[in-house]
Amino acid sequence: MSGSGKSSLVFDTLYAEGQRRYVETFSPYARQFLDRMDKPQVDAIEGIPAAIAIDQTNPVRTSRSTVGTMTELNDHLKLLFARAAQLYCRGCGKAVRRDTPGSVYAEVVERAKAAGDPRIVVTFPVTVPKNFKEEEVQALLKAQGYDRIHSRSGALLEIVQDRVKMSSAEKTRVIEGIEAAMKIGQGKVNLHPLDEEGKAGAPWRFSSDLHCADCDIHYSEPIPALFSFNSPLGACETCRGFGRVIGIDYGLIVPDESKTLGEGAIRPWQSPSFHDCQDDIEKYAKKRGVPLDVPFRDLSAKHRAWALEGEPEWVSWRKSWPGTWYGPTRCTCACSCRVTAPTRLVRSATARA
């Protein structure tokens, strides 16, 4: 298909017509600063939107350069997500939004109707600081008029703000009570519906911050940097924004599981340069009771983990060697044989991928 005109159709016809129509949407004053684009030699083209063309030869040679960064579409997407996206809790999946006394009142009215108009206890949480006693916190609350405690849970107190019945309570009273509870409860308020026996059911939790009241998870303000893989704030914690990671491929370390540890199942240690590591594993396997004459695939999970990951008592080469088996995964420093072999296998696996 080489030379059939694919690039000419895309760049010289479709892209040219889409870009020409896009330029025509500007005012005559703005068009004078833009390059004039001739109409492609076609009779008619329908349904062509504004388009962006990227040359096949990419002069940028960096792993952080993508189509989005080259066309600057990422900048617009970051703003879109930061300003218009809806936050959902990673714990329960519910929408996270800032509650106000008015929005809390409206939702509680609907919930109360669905629950049969129960009596509701309005409370707010207060955490007892480590350098204070509970009696001291209660004395401070009592000085402000709060002397009723709904419940205790460790260092957390639920203080009663009001008791209301939504069908008969005045709207002003309920909203003022919710507002006061949010003020003292640092933006949090809980409403406990009571059954006919006066026992409190599952609380209805609300928060004025970007905070999931049910999961008690706080979220930071959405800013464009949170949606950029080139920013430390938005980059993935695993790949750091590169889109790939380097790790150890155990399939390359033990390519033939029919071999025993004594026969050289761990391939990186079979060359003359790295034979010291093979001697080490044979020495420590005898001490720990790990069989050297059993095929690697027939070893127990505990023995396979010991051979590949070393012993859990390992701290560092300075503190643990000799005396503790290190394993291929800890070959990260000290002598060259404990660095080169696994690393080379990992890189070759990455190259093949």
Secondary structure, 3 states (H helix, E strand, C coil): CCCCCHHHHHHHHHHHHHHHHHHHCCCHHHHCCCCCCCCCCCCCCCCCCCCCCCCCCCCCCCCCCCHHHHCCHHHHHHHHHHHHCCCECCCCCCECCCCCHHHHHHHHHHHHHHCCCCEEEEEEEEECCCCCCHHHHHHHHHHCCCCCEEEEECCEEEEEEEEEECCCCCHHHHHHHHHHHHHHCCCEEEEEEECCCCCECCCEEEECCCEECCCCEECCCCCHHHHCCCCCCCCCCCCCCCCCCCCCCHHHHCCCCCCECCCCCCHHHCCHHHHHHHHHHHHHHHHHCCCCCCEHHHCCHHHHHHHHHCCCCCCCHHHHCCCCCCCHHHCCCCCCHHHHHHHHHHHHHHHHC
